[in-house]
Amino acid sequence: MEQELKKIQTHAREAIRNTADIDLLEQIRVKYVGRKGALTAILRRLKDLPLDGRKKIGDEANRLAQEIERLISEKHRELDATARETILQKERLDVTRPGARAERGHMHPVTKMLAEIERIFHSMGFETTDGPEVETDFYNFQALNMPPGHPARSMWDTFWLRQDEKQKTKDERNRLLLRTHISPVQVRYMETHNPPIRIIVPGRSYRYEATDASHDFQFEYIEGLVVDKNISVANFKAIMIDFFSRLFKKQVTVRLRPSYFPFTEPSFEIDVSCAICNGKGCSMCKRTGWLELAGAGMVHPNVFKAAGYNPKNVQGFAFGIGFSRLVSMRYNIPDIRLLNSGDLRFLKQF
């Protein structure tokens, strides 16, 4: 047995010294000092030896077991330290090296323009409100003086929404559509608020029409409404001159051209002297010196009635500005469809 112990000692030392893997080190421990290891087998055979031999071989076997445990523990610490050093080398950071900057987003040009428009109107005492983009026939048409069959409905190419059998109704008022303008919000607001009213309503409108460089099926719009006892066209024109002068950061001239909208009477188009050429004529204003930027008018009495007002006691004006065109003018964007394209190559320019 002494020879066996010497062989175990030699082989165990060599195996522990040459191993470079912590998992293999555990296998060596099991092989020599585990429950079924070589030293354990020798200790189990001690009962077959005489008393003197049993004591001698037993002491030597126990010392060898302690030595192997000690060598394995030392080797384990060595391998663990080496592994940690290797990990640290791989994860080493040069704290003097500039860090990789995370890419930051920024506001969309439409959002920038809307924020600027809202700031101007807020400074004039207007509040901002909003409403649903999916509207009913009543609010989109009937409450705005366009009952079923009214010829003015053909002015809007409408996205009607398909309804299942449970949603269908014989009442034309509740047919659903994507709003063709933002004026329905004005009626909704008047239903729940009393004059005086001074609001703007930004949002999207939808038209079922072909798209090109100057038209899209959805477009950014902002509408305004002012209602009180003694509101006139003169009040409206003064607000428009102040608004556009502050938006273009120069004094502009505003002219009103007669037009037709079923929900206002009288109605007019709003032309602003071209801020690019100062009214002298350029490609942006088509050599006329004027830019058509909005539509407006005095609120029709039938609209007041639909909202629950007595048209004898109040009057006011409403206006709508398609500010997608203002964005195109501000940033010289040749195709309005780029604003909703989501193309990062385009958006990163702003």
GUNU-573179 format. One record per residue (C-alpha): residue in three letters; x negated, y negated, z. Coordinates in steps of 0.05 Angstrom, whole numbers, plus 32768, in hexadecimal, padded with zeros to 4 digits. Layout:
REM residues N
+-----+------+------+------+
!   r !    x !    y !    z !
+-----+------+------+------+
! ALA !    X !    Y !    Z !
...
+-----+------+------+------+
//
This chain:
REM residues 350
+-----+------+------+------+
!   r !    x !    y !    z !
+-----+------+------+------+
! MET ! 8000 ! 8000 ! 8000 !
! GLU ! 7FC5 ! 7FD2 ! 800B !
! GLN ! 7FB4 ! 7FD8 ! 7FC2 !
! GLU ! 7FFB ! 7FC8 ! 7FAF !
! LEU ! 7FF9 ! 7F8A ! 7FDB !
! LYS ! 7FB9 ! 7F72 ! 7FBA !
! LYS ! 7FD7 ! 7F7C ! 7F74 !
! ILE ! 8016 ! 7F56 ! 7F89 !
! GLN ! 7FEB ! 7F1E ! 7FA5 !
! THR ! 7FC1 ! 7F18 ! 7F66 !
! HIS ! 7FFB ! 7F1B ! 7F35 !
! ALA ! 8026 ! 7EEC ! 7F5E !
! ARG ! 7FEF ! 7EB7 ! 7F64 !
! GLU ! 7FE1 ! 7EBA ! 7F19 !
! ALA ! 802B ! 7EB7 ! 7F07 !
! ILE ! 8038 ! 7E7C ! 7F34 !
! ARG ! 7FF9 ! 7E57 ! 7F1C !
! ASN ! 800A ! 7E60 ! 7ED2 !
! THR ! 8054 ! 7E52 ! 7ED2 !
! ALA ! 806C ! 7E0D ! 7EBA !
! ASP ! 80B6 ! 7E18 ! 7EC2 !
! ILE ! 80DE ! 7E10 ! 7F02 !
! ASP ! 8110 ! 7E45 ! 7EEB !
! LEU ! 80D7 ! 7E77 ! 7EE0 !
! LEU ! 80BC ! 7E66 ! 7F25 !
! GLU ! 80FE ! 7E7C ! 7F43 !
! GLN ! 80F9 ! 7EBD ! 7F1C !
! ILE ! 80B3 ! 7EC9 ! 7F39 !
! ARG ! 80CD ! 7EBE ! 7F80 !
! VAL ! 8105 ! 7EF1 ! 7F75 !
! LYS ! 80D4 ! 7F22 ! 7F57 !
! TYR ! 80A5 ! 7F23 ! 7F93 !
! VAL ! 80CB ! 7F0C ! 7FD1 !
! GLY ! 8114 ! 7F14 ! 7FBD !
! ARG ! 8142 ! 7F48 ! 7FDB !
! LYS ! 812C ! 7F7A ! 7FA7 !
! GLY ! 80E6 ! 7F5D ! 7F9E !
! ALA ! 80A4 ! 7F83 ! 7FA0 !
! LEU ! 8092 ! 7F6D ! 7FE8 !
! THR ! 80D7 ! 7F7E ! 8001 !
! ALA ! 80CF ! 7FC4 ! 7FE4 !
! ILE ! 808D ! 7FCE ! 800A !
! LEU ! 80AC ! 7FB6 ! 804B !
! ARG ! 80E4 ! 7FE9 ! 8044 !
! ARG ! 80B0 ! 8021 ! 803D !
! LEU ! 808D ! 800F ! 807F !
! LYS ! 80B8 ! 8041 ! 80A5 !
! ASP ! 8093 ! 8079 ! 8082 !
! LEU ! 804F ! 8062 ! 809E !
! PRO ! 8030 ! 8071 ! 80E1 !
! LEU ! 8035 ! 803B ! 8116 !
! ASP ! 7FEF ! 801D ! 810B !
! GLY ! 7FF7 ! 801B ! 80BF !
! ARG ! 803D ! 8000 ! 80C5 !
! LYS ! 8024 ! 7FC4 ! 80EF !
! LYS ! 7FE9 ! 7FB5 ! 80C2 !
! ILE ! 800E ! 7FBA ! 807F !
! GLY ! 8049 ! 7F95 ! 809C !
! ASP ! 801E ! 7F5A ! 80B3 !
! GLU ! 7FFB ! 7F56 ! 8070 !
! ALA ! 803D ! 7F5A ! 804A !
! ASN ! 805C ! 7F22 ! 8074 !
! ARG ! 801F ! 7EF5 ! 806B !
! LEU ! 8021 ! 7F02 ! 801F !
! ALA ! 806B ! 7EF1 ! 801D !
! GLN ! 805E ! 7EAF ! 8042 !
! GLU ! 8025 ! 7E9F ! 8012 !
! ILE ! 804F ! 7EAC ! 7FD5 !
! GLU ! 8087 ! 7E81 ! 7FF1 !
! ARG ! 8055 ! 7E49 ! 8000 !
! LEU ! 8035 ! 7E4D ! 7FBA !
! ILE ! 807A ! 7E4C ! 7F99 !
! SER ! 808F ! 7E0F ! 7FC3 !
! GLU ! 804F ! 7DE9 ! 7FB1 !
! LYS ! 8057 ! 7DFB ! 7F68 !
! HIS ! 809F ! 7DE6 ! 7F69 !
! ARG ! 808C ! 7DA1 ! 7F84 !
! GLU ! 8056 ! 7D9B ! 7F4F !
! LEU ! 8085 ! 7DAD ! 7F16 !
! ASP ! 80BC ! 7D80 ! 7F32 !
! ALA ! 808C ! 7D45 ! 7F36 !
! THR ! 8074 ! 7D52 ! 7EEF !
! ALA ! 80BC ! 7D55 ! 7ED6 !
! ARG ! 80CD ! 7D13 ! 7EF8 !
! GLU ! 808F ! 7CF2 ! 7EDB !
! THR ! 80A2 ! 7D0B ! 7E95 !
! ILE ! 80E9 ! 7CEF ! 7E9D !
! LEU ! 80CD ! 7CAC ! 7EB5 !
! GLN ! 809F ! 7CA9 ! 7E79 !
! LYS ! 80D9 ! 7CB5 ! 7E4B !
! GLU ! 8104 ! 7C83 ! 7E6E !
! ARG ! 80CF ! 7C4F ! 7E79 !
! LEU ! 80E6 ! 7C08 ! 7E6B !
! ASP ! 80BD ! 7BCE ! 7E55 !
! VAL ! 80DD ! 7B97 ! 7E7F !
! THR ! 80B8 ! 7B62 ! 7E57 !
! ARG ! 80D8 ! 7B78 ! 7E15 !
! PRO ! 8114 ! 7B4F ! 7DFF !
! GLY ! 8155 ! 7B75 ! 7E07 !
! ALA ! 8183 ! 7B89 ! 7DCF !
! ARG ! 81BA ! 7B55 ! 7DCC !
! ALA ! 8201 ! 7B70 ! 7DCB !
! GLU ! 8228 ! 7B56 ! 7D90 !
! ARG ! 825B ! 7B22 ! 7DA6 !
! GLY ! 829C ! 7B13 ! 7D85 !
! HIS ! 82BB ! 7ACE ! 7D79 !
! MET ! 82FD ! 7AAF ! 7D6A !
! HIS ! 831F ! 7ABA ! 7D27 !
! PRO ! 8324 ! 7A79 ! 7CFD !
! VAL ! 836F ! 7A7D ! 7D02 !
! THR ! 836B ! 7A81 ! 7D4E !
! LYS ! 833C ! 7A46 ! 7D4F !
! MET ! 836B ! 7A1C ! 7D25 !
! LEU ! 83A8 ! 7A30 ! 7D4E !
! ALA ! 8384 ! 7A1E ! 7D8F !
! GLU ! 8374 ! 79D9 ! 7D72 !
! ILE ! 83BB ! 79CE ! 7D5A !
! GLU ! 83D7 ! 79E2 ! 7D9D !
! ARG ! 83A8 ! 79B3 ! 7DC2 !
! ILE ! 83C0 ! 7979 ! 7D98 !
! PHE ! 840A ! 7988 ! 7DA1 !
! HIS ! 8402 ! 7996 ! 7DEC !
! SER ! 83E3 ! 7952 ! 7DF4 !
! MET ! 8422 ! 7935 ! 7DD6 !
! GLY ! 844F ! 7958 ! 7E08 !
! PHE ! 8462 ! 7996 ! 7DE0 !
! GLU ! 8467 ! 79DB ! 7DFF !
! THR ! 8456 ! 7A1D ! 7DDD !
! THR ! 8488 ! 7A56 ! 7DD9 !
! ASP ! 8491 ! 7A94 ! 7DAF !
! GLY ! 84C4 ! 7AC8 ! 7D9B !
! PRO ! 84CD ! 7B0D ! 7D79 !
! GLU ! 84B1 ! 7B1B ! 7D35 !
! VAL ! 84E8 ! 7B4E ! 7D29 !
! GLU ! 8527 ! 7B24 ! 7D24 !
! THR ! 8571 ! 7B2D ! 7D19 !
! ASP ! 8598 ! 7B12 ! 7CDE !
! PHE ! 85BC ! 7AE3 ! 7D0C !
! TYR ! 857F ! 7ABE ! 7D26 !
! ASN ! 8558 ! 7AC0 ! 7CE5 !
! PHE ! 8591 ! 7AA9 ! 7CB8 !
! GLN ! 85D6 ! 7A9E ! 7CD6 !
! ALA ! 85C3 ! 7A72 ! 7D11 !
! LEU ! 859A ! 7A49 ! 7CE0 !
! ASN ! 85D6 ! 7A36 ! 7CB5 !
! MET ! 85CF ! 7A71 ! 7C84 !
! PRO ! 860C ! 7A9F ! 7C8C !
! PRO ! 8610 ! 7AE0 ! 7C63 !
! GLY ! 8613 ! 7AD0 ! 7C19 !
! HIS ! 85F4 ! 7A8B ! 7C20 !
! PRO ! 85C9 ! 7A7D ! 7BE2 !
! ALA ! 8590 ! 7A61 ! 7C0C !
! ARG ! 8580 ! 7AA7 ! 7C24 !
! SER ! 8561 ! 7AB5 ! 7BE1 !
! MET ! 852A ! 7A84 ! 7BF3 !
! TRP ! 850D ! 7AB9 ! 7C21 !
! ASP ! 84F6 ! 7AFE ! 7C08 !
! THR ! 8506 ! 7B26 ! 7C46 !
! PHE ! 84EA ! 7B65 ! 7C65 !
! TRP ! 852A ! 7B88 ! 7C7D !
! LEU ! 851E ! 7BC0 ! 7CB0 !
! ARG ! 853C ! 7C05 ! 7CA5 !
! GLN ! 856A ! 7C1B ! 7CDD !
! ASP ! 8581 ! 7C61 ! 7CEF !
! GLU ! 85CA ! 7C74 ! 7CF6 !
! LYS ! 85CC ! 7C63 ! 7D40 !
! GLN ! 85B0 ! 7C1E ! 7D34 !
! LYS ! 85DC ! 7C0D ! 7CF9 !
! THR ! 8614 ! 7BDC ! 7D07 !
! LYS ! 864B ! 7BBC ! 7CDF !
! ASP ! 8639 ! 7B79 ! 7CFF !
! GLU ! 860C ! 7B55 ! 7CCE !
! ARG ! 85F1 ! 7B2B ! 7D07 !
! ASN ! 85C7 ! 7B64 ! 7D23 !
! ARG ! 85A3 ! 7B7B ! 7CE4 !
! LEU ! 8558 ! 7B7C ! 7CF1 !
! LEU ! 8521 ! 7B5C ! 7CC7 !
! LEU ! 84DB ! 7B40 ! 7CCD !
! ARG ! 84E5 ! 7AF6 ! 7CD8 !
! THR ! 84DC ! 7ACD ! 7C99 !
! HIS ! 84CD ! 7A8E ! 7CC1 !
! ILE ! 84C6 ! 7A7A ! 7D0A !
! SER ! 8504 ! 7A4F ! 7D0E !
! PRO ! 852C ! 7A87 ! 7D31 !
! VAL ! 8502 ! 7A7A ! 7D6F !
! GLN ! 851C ! 7A32 ! 7D70 !
! VAL ! 8564 ! 7A4B ! 7D75 !
! ARG ! 8552 ! 7A7E ! 7DAB !
! TYR ! 852F ! 7A47 ! 7DD3 !
! MET ! 8569 ! 7A16 ! 7DCE !
! GLU ! 8599 ! 7A4D ! 7DE6 !
! THR ! 8574 ! 7A50 ! 7E29 !
! HIS ! 855B ! 7A08 ! 7E31 !
! ASN ! 857C ! 79C4 ! 7E34 !
! PRO ! 8561 ! 7985 ! 7E13 !
! PRO ! 8531 ! 7962 ! 7E12 !
! ILE ! 8509 ! 7996 ! 7DEC !
! ARG ! 84C4 ! 7990 ! 7DCF !
! ILE ! 84A5 ! 79D3 ! 7DBA !
! ILE ! 8477 ! 79F2 ! 7D88 !
! VAL ! 847C ! 7A3C ! 7D73 !
! PRO ! 843E ! 7A5C ! 7D53 !
! GLY ! 8442 ! 7AA2 ! 7D35 !
! ARG ! 8446 ! 7ACD ! 7CF7 !
! SER ! 847C ! 7ACE ! 7CC2 !
! TYR ! 8487 ! 7B02 ! 7C8C !
! ARG ! 849D ! 7AFD ! 7C43 !
! TYR ! 84A7 ! 7B36 ! 7C12 !
! GLU ! 847F ! 7B18 ! 7BD9 !
! ALA ! 8442 ! 7B24 ! 7BAF !
! THR ! 83FF ! 7B0F ! 7BCC !
! ASP ! 83CA ! 7AE5 ! 7BAB !
! ALA ! 8393 ! 7AB4 ! 7BBF !
! SER ! 83C5 ! 7A83 ! 7BDC !
! HIS ! 83FD ! 7AB2 ! 7BF2 !
! ASP ! 8402 ! 7AEC ! 7C23 !
! PHE ! 843C ! 7B16 ! 7C3B !
! GLN ! 842E ! 7AFF ! 7C82 !
! PHE ! 8416 ! 7ABA ! 7C94 !
! GLU ! 8407 ! 7A90 ! 7CD1 !
! TYR ! 8439 ! 7A5B ! 7CDF !
! ILE ! 8449 ! 7A28 ! 7D15 !
! GLU ! 848C ! 7A07 ! 7D1D !
! GLY ! 84A2 ! 79CE ! 7D4B !
! LEU ! 84E3 ! 79B5 ! 7D67 !
! VAL ! 84F5 ! 7974 ! 7D89 !
! VAL ! 853C ! 7969 ! 7DA4 !
! ASP ! 8557 ! 792F ! 7DCD !
! LYS ! 858D ! 78FB ! 7DCA !
! ASN ! 856C ! 78C8 ! 7D9C !
! ILE ! 8539 ! 78EB ! 7D70 !
! SER ! 852D ! 78CF ! 7D2B !
! VAL ! 8503 ! 78DB ! 7CEC !
! ALA ! 84D7 ! 78A1 ! 7D02 !
! ASN ! 84C5 ! 78C9 ! 7D41 !
! PHE ! 84B4 ! 7905 ! 7D16 !
! LYS ! 8488 ! 78DE ! 7CE6 !
! ALA ! 8461 ! 78BE ! 7D1F !
! ILE ! 8453 ! 7902 ! 7D3D !
! MET ! 843C ! 791E ! 7CFA !
! ILE ! 840D ! 78E3 ! 7CED !
! ASP ! 83EE ! 78EA ! 7D32 !
! PHE ! 83E8 ! 7936 ! 7D2C !
! PHE ! 83C8 ! 7939 ! 7CE7 !
! SER ! 839A ! 78FE ! 7CF6 !
! ARG ! 837F ! 7921 ! 7D34 !
! LEU ! 837B ! 7964 ! 7D10 !
! PHE ! 8353 ! 7948 ! 7CD5 !
! LYS ! 832E ! 7918 ! 7D03 !
! LYS ! 833D ! 78DC ! 7CD7 !
! GLN ! 8379 ! 78AF ! 7CCC !
! VAL ! 83A9 ! 78CD ! 7C98 !
! THR ! 83E8 ! 78B6 ! 7C76 !
! VAL ! 8427 ! 78E0 ! 7C78 !
! ARG ! 8460 ! 78DE ! 7C46 !
! LEU ! 84A3 ! 7902 ! 7C47 !
! ARG ! 84C1 ! 791D ! 7C07 !
! PRO ! 850A ! 7931 ! 7C03 !
! SER ! 8514 ! 797C ! 7C03 !
! TYR ! 8546 ! 79B1 ! 7C17 !
! PHE ! 8549 ! 79E0 ! 7C53 !
! PRO ! 858D ! 79FC ! 7C69 !
! PHE ! 857E ! 79F1 ! 7CB3 !
! THR ! 856B ! 79A7 ! 7CAE !
! GLU ! 858D ! 796A ! 7C92 !
! PRO ! 856D ! 7940 ! 7C78 !
! SER ! 8531 ! 796B ! 7C65 !
! PHE ! 84ED ! 7958 ! 7C4A !
! GLU ! 84A8 ! 7971 ! 7C38 !
! ILE ! 846D ! 7954 ! 7C5D !
! ASP ! 8433 ! 793B ! 7C33 !
! VAL ! 83F3 ! 7923 ! 7C53 !
! SER ! 83BE ! 78F9 ! 7C30 !
! CYS ! 8385 ! 7927 ! 7C1E !
! ALA ! 8351 ! 7925 ! 7C55 !
! ILE ! 831B ! 793F ! 7C26 !
! CYS ! 831E ! 7909 ! 7BF1 !
! ASN ! 8342 ! 78D4 ! 7C1B !
! GLY ! 837C ! 78D4 ! 7BEA !
! LYS ! 8351 ! 78C7 ! 7BAC !
! GLY ! 835F ! 790B ! 7B8C !
! CYS ! 8337 ! 794C ! 7B8E !
! SER ! 833E ! 7996 ! 7B7D !
! MET ! 835B ! 79A5 ! 7BC2 !
! CYS ! 8395 ! 7974 ! 7BB9 !
! LYS ! 839A ! 7983 ! 7B6E !
! ARG ! 8385 ! 793B ! 7B5E !
! THR ! 83C4 ! 791F ! 7B7E !
! GLY ! 83A5 ! 7904 ! 7BBE !
! TRP ! 83DB ! 7927 ! 7BE7 !
! LEU ! 83DF ! 796B ! 7C0A !
! GLU ! 8422 ! 798D ! 7C17 !
! LEU ! 8419 ! 79AA ! 7C5D !
! ALA ! 845D ! 79B2 ! 7C7D !
! GLY ! 84A8 ! 79B1 ! 7C78 !
! ALA ! 84D7 ! 798F ! 7CA8 !
! GLY ! 851A ! 796D ! 7CB3 !
! MET ! 854E ! 7957 ! 7CE5 !
! VAL ! 8570 ! 7994 ! 7D05 !
! HIS ! 85B2 ! 79A5 ! 7CE4 !
! PRO ! 85F0 ! 799E ! 7D10 !
! ASN ! 8603 ! 79E6 ! 7D02 !
! VAL ! 85C2 ! 79FE ! 7D20 !
! PHE ! 85D1 ! 79D7 ! 7D60 !
! LYS ! 8616 ! 79F7 ! 7D62 !
! ALA ! 85F8 ! 7A3D ! 7D5A !
! ALA ! 85CA ! 7A2F ! 7D95 !
! GLY ! 8604 ! 7A16 ! 7DC1 !
! TYR ! 85F6 ! 79CB ! 7DBB !
! ASN ! 8627 ! 7994 ! 7DAA !
! PRO ! 8609 ! 7972 ! 7D6D !
! LYS ! 862B ! 7931 ! 7D81 !
! ASN ! 8600 ! 792C ! 7DBF !
! VAL ! 85BC ! 7940 ! 7DA4 !
! GLN ! 8590 ! 7939 ! 7D67 !
! GLY ! 854A ! 794E ! 7D56 !
! PHE ! 8518 ! 7965 ! 7D22 !
! ALA ! 84F5 ! 79A5 ! 7D11 !
! PHE ! 84B6 ! 79B1 ! 7CE8 !
! GLY ! 848C ! 79EC ! 7CD0 !
! ILE ! 8443 ! 79EC ! 7CBE !
! GLY ! 8421 ! 7A27 ! 7C9B !
! PHE ! 83DE ! 7A1E ! 7CBC !
! SER ! 83BD ! 7A56 ! 7C94 !
! ARG ! 83B5 ! 7A21 ! 7C5E !
! LEU ! 8396 ! 79F2 ! 7C92 !
! VAL ! 8364 ! 7A29 ! 7CA4 !
! SER ! 8352 ! 7A33 ! 7C5A !
! MET ! 8348 ! 79E8 ! 7C53 !
! ARG ! 831E ! 79E2 ! 7C92 !
! TYR ! 82EE ! 7A1B ! 7C80 !
! ASN ! 82F3 ! 7A18 ! 7C34 !
! ILE ! 830F ! 7A5F ! 7C2E !
! PRO ! 8323 ! 7A6E ! 7BE6 !
! ASP ! 8351 ! 7AAA ! 7BF3 !
! ILE ! 8384 ! 7AA7 ! 7C2B !
! ARG ! 8388 ! 7AF3 ! 7C2F !
! LEU ! 8342 ! 7AF5 ! 7C4D !
! LEU ! 835F ! 7ADA ! 7C8E !
! ASN ! 8384 ! 7B1B ! 7C9C !
! SER ! 8352 ! 7B4A ! 7C7A !
! GLY ! 832B ! 7B5D ! 7CB9 !
! ASP ! 82EB ! 7B5C ! 7C90 !
! LEU ! 82B2 ! 7B4F ! 7CC0 !
! ARG ! 8286 ! 7B35 ! 7C88 !
! PHE ! 82B9 ! 7AFC ! 7C80 !
! LEU ! 82C7 ! 7AF1 ! 7CCA !
! LYS ! 827E ! 7AED ! 7CDF !
! GLN ! 8277 ! 7AAC ! 7CB7 !
! PHE ! 82A0 ! 7A88 ! 7CEC !
+-----+------+------+------+
//
